[in-house]
Amino acid sequence: MKKLGTILTPIAAGLMLAGTASAAALQPVPTLTEAEMQESADIYFDRCSGCHGTLRGGATGPNIAPAKTLKKSLAKLEKILWEGTDGGMPGWGRDGKLNKAQTKMLAKFVQIKPPTPPPWGMPEMKKSWKLHVPVADRPTKEPNANWRNYFGVIQRDAGKVSIIDGDTKKIISTMDSGFAVHILRSSASGRYMYAIGRDGKATMMDLWASPINIVAEVKISMDARSIDSSKFKGFEDKYVIAGGYWPPHYVIMKGDTLEPIKVVSTIGYTYDTQVYHPEPRVAAIVASHTAPEFLLNVKETGHVLLVDYSNLGDGSGSITETRIDAERFLHDGGWDSTKRYFLAAANARDTISVIDTVERKLVANIVTGTKPHPGRGANWIDPEFGAVWATVHLGEGLVSIISTDTSKKTAWTVVREWELAGNSLFVKTHPNSTNVWCDNTINKTMAKTLTVFDINKPNAKPQEITFDKTVVHMEYNKAGDEVWVSLWDKDGAIVVLDDKTRKEKARITGLVAPTGKFNVYNTVHDIY
């Protein structure tokens, strides 16, 4: 499949000279050759569109449409792209992702009017759908292995997913999954693992097969981030949902084949100002445990959608949406320990929105630090405040700890703050652990360091563990006595740490830019 940037090139070529600067703009509109435009569009899609949007209207990152960027010199834009910012933007040149020539091209590209992306609807999805292994031809018995302790590992820059045995630490299977897989999710039974890539390609892996393989795939959009499987009793493994960044929509598929059966647009109006928005992207998706529903974060408009699939049937039925006003620029998020409350990060508004899935309403908008980025967050029992959930932040070195114990007056307030040495992407713990692990990946000096806090000694100084490469994302094994972390490099590795001693137990090599790791058991049960 071609990346969105490449697909946009024919449109972009006709717009190379079409600037959108106002009369007050100081810089002339630059030009690029067709080849430079194609390369720049691909780079923008890969590195920038997730935070700034396909149309550059901004969300996690600021608006970078030409009306804004033409007020800056090319030299200034190149410096930002090369060095990054203190607000959480990576230094693409400093980190070796872009060279000087690419940086210069990209600086020009963001001063040129963004091309309009092409449509992608049900006819295109149906054409892209491939059922590699029919359900009737799949194994009927579980493998003779502890497969619920398998890990799915994303090799982002290689476009691959590897399945690793959590007991033996051996790579069992490696599959071509599509460009820059963002997350993996397990079906309710755990048998299937679903991947979604930045190219909008969803793939379905059968963990009972020998060898483990991709049994179905479909391209649900040109750009995507999230996928999940139905978990409510009676609907286990029945449906899969994926959300598009472009086009802005969500797609419901059959859980055993990925055949698309329903597509719904999310284009609409911001919840607060009621302004029309052409690109309300679907960010985090979680499967409800309290109702036959999916919860979707609609980033730009600030809505959380509760999508009821109980009457969908084989696709000929209908779905029902409950739209909850939350906060704008919703990104990631996860469940509290009871799995009743969904906590979602509106990171450009420095806010965590709390949704009650039983009463189906917004409970609170909690102001935290700069640009909260919890991943799924982390749940534990604080010695003073009881049940809590935590987020780290893209924009500053901070862990915000929120009370989720509704029997206490402190519920839905920040009850503790821990300082981190660097800006962070992920926080992780486990019910069987007394540790809280944080990376410091979005930081110029601390990217190779993990920070570990003691749950039972919340005021104690944390331990810092430093590696030889940038370290990102933590995941526990099923038992909760090991922490798996990624060394994020083209010659990367997974380092397995003993949770109690915090010492290295094993190192799994031969991986290209490993990022997210997802333990089957923990992912099925939303343990984090």
N, C-alpha and C positions, 0 to 999 in steps of 0.2 A: 504494500500500500504506500502511496506517496504521502509525504507529510503535508500538512495544511499550507505551509509556506510555499512549497513547490507548486501546489495546486493554484495558489493565488497569483503566481507569477504572470500568466497571460493577462490577467486583469490589471495587475500592478504595472506592467509594462506600459499600458496606455495611460497610466496616471503619474508617470515619473515626473512630469513637469507641472503637475497640478497641485499647487500649494494652497493651503487654507489659512494662511497668516492674515491677521487683521492689519489694519493700517498702522497700528502701533508697533507691529513686530519690527525688530531691529535687523534680523538676519535675512538674506535672500534665500529663496528655496533652492536647495542643492539639487544636483542631478546625479543619476547613477545609470550605468549601462544595463542592458537587459540581464546580462550574466551576473552583474553585481546585485541587481535587484532580486534575482532569484536566490542568491546566496544569503543576502541580508534577510529576506523573508523567512528562509529556513532557520536562520540563527534567532530571529525574533520569536518565532513560534517555539523553538526549543528552550530559549533562556528567559524570555520576557513576558510572553502572552499570559502565562498563568497568573501573574500578579497585576499586570497592567491592562489586560484584556485584549482580545483580538482587534477591537476597534479603538484601543488605547484610552478608553474612558476612565481607567483607574479602578482600583478596589483595594487589595492589600497594598499595592504600590500606587503612587499618585497618577493622576491624569497626565499622559505624555502625548497628547494630540499636538499637531503642529502649532496650533494657537498658543501652546505653552512652550514647546521645545524651540520654536524659532526666536524666542526671547533670550535664548542662551547661545553662546558661541559654540562652534563645533569643538573647539579645544576643551571647553568646560564639559560638554557632553561626553567627550572621549575620556576625560579624567574620571567622571562618575562611573562610566562603564568599566573602566580599567581597575579602579581602586575600590568600588563599592561605596556604601554609605553607612553611617552609624545607625541608621534606622532599620537595618536588617538586609539591605540589598547586597548580594555577594559581589566581590571584586572579580569579574569574569576574566580580566587580563591577569591580575595578580595571582589568581588561582590556576592559571594555565589553560582556561577554557577557550579564550580568544587570543589571537595574535594582534599585532598592531594594525595590520591592514584590515582585519575583520572588525576591529573596534572602530576604526574610522568609517567604514562602510555603514555600520549599524548606527553610528551617530548621525549620519546623513539620512538614513532610512527613517528614523523617527521624526525627522523634520519634513518628511514628504507625506502627503495625504494617505491614510491607510486604505488599502483596497477593500472592497466589499466581498466578504467570503461567499462561496457558492452554497446553495441549499443542500440538504441531505435529509430525505424523508423515507417513508416506509418502502416505496419501490426500490430505492437504492439499498436500503438495509436488506430487503429480501434477496436482492441479487448478490449481496456480499455474504449471506449466510451459508455456512458449510457444516454439514453434519458428517464428521469424519468416521464416527463409530456409532451406528444406531443403538438404541437402548437394548434391543433384543440380543445384540452381539457382545454386550459387556459382561464382565464376570458377575456371578451371583453370590460369591462367597468372599468374605473379608480375607485380606492377605495374612499370612502367618508371620505377622510383625506387629510391633507396637506403633501402628500407623497414626494413632491419635497424637503421638509425640513427634510426628514429622513437622518439619519447618518448610514453608515456601519462602524462597529468597529471591528478591528481585535483583537482576543484573541490569541496571538501568541503561547504561550506554551501549550494552551489547544487544539489547532487545530480547533478553532471555529470562526465563524463570527456572530456578533449580529447586528440586525437592531434596531435602537433606534429612537423613534419619537422625532424630534427636538422641537416640541411644548410642549408635555406633559412630556418629559424626561423619558418616560417609555420604557423598553425593550420589543419590539414587538415579536421578534423571534430570536432564537439562533440555528445555524445550524453547523453540522460537515463539515468542509471545506477542511480538509487536513492538513498536517504538516506545521507549521510555515508560515502562509500566509504572503506574503511580501507586496502586495498592493491590492487595490480594484479600479475598474474603472466602471463608468456608461456608458450605451449605449447612443447614441445620443438623443433618446427620453426620457431617464431617467428611463424607465420602468425596465430595467434589470441591475443588478449589477454583475460584473465579478470579481472573485478572482483568484489569482495564488499563489500557495504554494511553499515552498522550495523543496517539493517532486515532483514538476512538474505537480501537479494536478490542472487543471482549473475547476472552478465551476461557474454555472450561476444561479442567484437568481431572482425570479419574484416578484417584489414589489407590483404587483396588486393582487397577490394571497392571500387568507385568509385560513390558516396562510401563511405568506411568506415562500417560500420553495425553495429548489434547484431543478431546472427543468432539468438540464443536467450537465454532467461532462465528462472530458477526461484527461488522463495523457499524456501531450505533450512531456515530457522529464523526465530524472531522477532528474534534478535540474533546477530550473527556478526562475525568479524574476519579469518579466514584462508582462503586458497584456493591450490591449486597443481595442476600438471598432471604426469602421469607422464613421466619422462625416461629410464628405463632402456632399453637397447637392445632393440628388438623391441616396445616398448610406447609409443613416442613418440606423443604426442597421443591416446592411446587412452582414458585416464581423467582425470577431474578430481575432486578431493576438496575439500570445504569443511567447516569446523568451526563448530559452533554454540556460542554463549554461553548462549542459552536457546532451546529445550531443550538441555541439555548432551549433544551427540552429534556424530558426523561422518557425512557423506553422500558416497557415491561416485556419480559421474555419468558418462555417456558423454562422451568428450572432444570429439566433433564436434557434439553436439546439446544437452548439459546435461540430458539425460533422467536423472532420478534412478533408480538401480538398487539401492542398498543403503544402509540407515541403521543405525547402531550407537550405542547409548547409552554414555556414559562415566561415568554415575553409579556411585559405588563408595566405596572406603575409602582414607583417607590412607595413604601408603606406610610411614610411620614409626610413628604412633600407632594405626593400624588403626581409626580412628574413621570412622563413616559420614558421607559428605558428600553433600548433595542437589544440589549445583551445581558439579561439576567441569568447568569450561569448557575448550573446545579453543582454545588460543592459537595460537602459531606452528605452521605446517606447512611442511615442505620435502620435495621429491622426491629420493629416494636415487639416487645415481649408481652405487652398488656392488651393488644388488639391486633386484628389482621391488617396491619398497616405498615407502610414505610414512612420514615421521617426524612425529609429532604431540606437541606439548606439552600435557599435561593439567594445567591450572594448579593447582587446589586440592589435588589428591591427590599431586602431585609425581611423576607417571609420564611417561616418554617411551614412546610406543607406536610400534612398528615394524609397520606394516600391510602385509602381503604380499598383493598383488592378482593374483598370477600364475595363480591358479586361478578367478578371478572370472568370466571369459568375458563373456557378455552380461548378467550379473547373476544367472543361475541357478546359478552356481558359488558357491564359498565364499572367504572371506578368512581369513587366519591372523594373529593378534596376538601379538607378543612384547612383554611389558610390562617395562620397565626402571625400577627404583627410582632416582630421581635426587635431586630436592629439591623442596620445596613452593613453590607460587606461581610456576611456570614461566611465562614470558611470551614474549619474542621470542628470536631467535638465528639463527645462520647457520653456513656451512661454513668449515673451515680451507682453506688453499690447495690441499690434495690432494683435497678433497671426500670424504675418508674419515671425518673426525671432525666431528660436529655439536656446536656450543657453544651452550648454551641458558642464558638468564638466569633464575634464580630470584630475581627482584628484591627481594621482600620478605624474603628470607633473605641478601641481599648476596652471592650466590654465582653462579658460572658452572659449570654441569654439562657435562661432556665425555662424549659418547657415541661409541664406536667402532662403526661400522656394519658392519665386517667380522667382528670377534669378538663383536659384538652384546652389548656390556656397557658399564657405566659405567666410565670411565677415572679420573675425578677430579671432586671438588667443590672448586672454587677460590674462596676468599673474596676478594672485591674491595672496592670502595668501596660507598657507600650506594646501594642500588637501581640495580644495573646495568641499562642500557637500550641495548643495542647496535644496535637495528634488526636488520640482518644482520651487523653488525660490519665490520671492515676487516682485510685481510691485506696484509702487506708483508715485505720482507727487511730485518731490522735489521742494522746493520754489525757488531754484536758477537754477537747472539744468534741470528742466522739467521731462519728463518720465524717470524713472530709474528701474532697476531690481537688486536684491541683492542675494548674497549667503553667507552662513556661512561656517565654516571650521572644518574638523576633527582634523587637526594638530595644530591649535592655536585658541585662543579666538579673532576672528576677523569677522566683517561683511564687505564685499567688496560691494560697491554700484557702479553699472555700468550704465552710461548714454545710453539710448536706443532711444533718440530723434535724428533722423537722420537729422533734420534741424539745429542741433548745431555742432560746431566744436569738441565738447567734446564727440560726439557719439562714442561708443564702447571703452571707456576708464574708468578706475576707478576714479570716481569723489569724492567719500568720503570713509573713513574707520572709522568704529566704533569699539571700543575695547569692548570685552566681557570678563567676569571673567573666563569663561571656554570654552573648546572646544565644538562645537555644532553640532547637527544633522539637525535641521530644523529652517527655518525662515518663518514667515507668516504675511500677512496683508489682507486687503479687501478694495475695492473701497469706501465703506461707512465708513471707519475707518480712524483715524489719528494716529493709533498705529502700530508699527512693533514689533512683538513678536519673541523672540529667546529662545530656550532651551540651556542648558549647560550640556547635558547628558554625553558627553564623557570627563568627568573631575572628578578627584578623590575627590575634595572638594566641587564642585559647582553643582553636578548632581541633587540636589533637588531644584534648583533655576531657575526661568524664568527671563529674562531681557526684559524690555519694553522701546522702544524708541518712541519719539514724532516726527512725520513726519514734523510738522510745526516748530519745534525747534530742528533742526538736530545737533546743537552744545551743547544742554543741556545734563546734566547728566541723564542717564536712571534710571528707577525704577527697583528694584529687588524684586521679590516675591518668598518667600521660602515656600516649602511644607514639609510634614513629610516623604515623600518618593521620590525616583527618579522620575522626571517629564520629559516627552518626547512628542513631536509632538503636534502641535496646529492646530485646524481647526475652521473656522467660520461657523456660521449658515447662512441660506440663506439671512437673512436681514442684516448681517454684524454687529450686535450689541451684539453678544455673541461669546466668544472664549472657545472652548472645549479642555481640555488638559488631558493627560493620566498620572495617577500615576502607574508607571511600577513596579508591584509587583505581587506575586502569589495571594495576597488578594488585588487586585488593584481596581481602581475606575476611573471614568471620572469626572473631576471637571469642572463645567460650570461657567465661569467668565463673569461678565458684562464688556463689552469692554471699556466703558467710565469711570466707577468708579474703574474698575479692582478688584472688590470685588466678592467673591463667591456667586453665585445665587442658585446653586444646586449641588448635588453630587450623581452620579449614581454608586451604588455598586454592588457586586456580579459578578465581572469580573476578569478573570485570565489573568494577564500580558497584559492588554490592551495596544496596541501600536498605529498604524495608525487609523485615523478616517477620513471618507470621506463623506462630505455632498453631497447629490444627485445633487442639483442645481449647486453648485459651481464646482463639478467635471464634469458635462455635459458641462458647459460653460468655463472650464479652468480658473476659477477665483482664483487667488492667488497673 
